[in-house]
Amino acid sequence: MHLTALVIAVAACVAIIVLGTRFLFTPQRATRDFGVAADNLRALTAIKGVRDITSGVVLLVVWAAAGPKPFGWALVAAALTPAADAIIVHTNCGKLTTALPIHALTAAVLVAAGLTLALG
């Protein structure tokens, strides 16, 4: 039973990664398939907000359930989000003064704190 649940969970994780990749390569189609128009700013910001909240909650659950070392590794993995955000801001005519101090610094702090917890 546990093996079946693990296989299903890993498959779901891979599916989420594939769906996320679609948003990067075919954003209008992926947005339509999600169920909203690609120009619906309110829907897109709501999606982003829920994803950010979920990201924080998942990290806290890892800490509560598994302790500081796994939490540290989860923080390192989560640094992918603000690092990608910095690249997205910079490559979409955003300000470098926003991309670096907000997003890149957040990624660096997550990696530093994460490695301290994971390796300490």
PyMOL commands that set and color helices and strands:
alter all, ss='L'
color gray80, all
select helices_A, chain A and resi 2-25+27-34+41-66+68-78+80-91+96-119
alter helices_A, ss='H'
color red, helices_A
deselect
rebuild
show_as cartoon
